[in-house]
Amino acid sequence: MEELIRQITERTGISEEQAQQAVYMVVDFAKDKLPEPIASQLEGFLGGSGGDASGILGQVQQLGNMGGLFGGKE
């Protein structure tokens, strides 16, 4: 989650504490909405301790960087 918090801080200009609060709020919200087997793995996934999670997060970041292909900002 540290990588996510760092990126939010850099991209939005909010403090690290604010970014951390936002991330934990979103994670808690998602855990409440997901089925239990998935919800229990969410924090490990975001923390990079869930096996291939860090690779998946990197892929998500790369997809975000391709926003220009879909009419978004580059």
MOSULCOR-V768848 format. One record per pair of residues at least 6 apart in sequence whose C-alpha atoms are under 6 Angstrom apart, sorted by the first residue. I is the first residue (numbers start at 1). J is the second residue. Records with the same first field share a line. If there is no record, write none. Layout:
# MOSULCOR-V768848
I->J  J
This chain:
# MOSULCOR-V768848
1->46  47
5->19  20
9->16  19
31->39
44->50
45->53
48->54
67->73  74
68->74
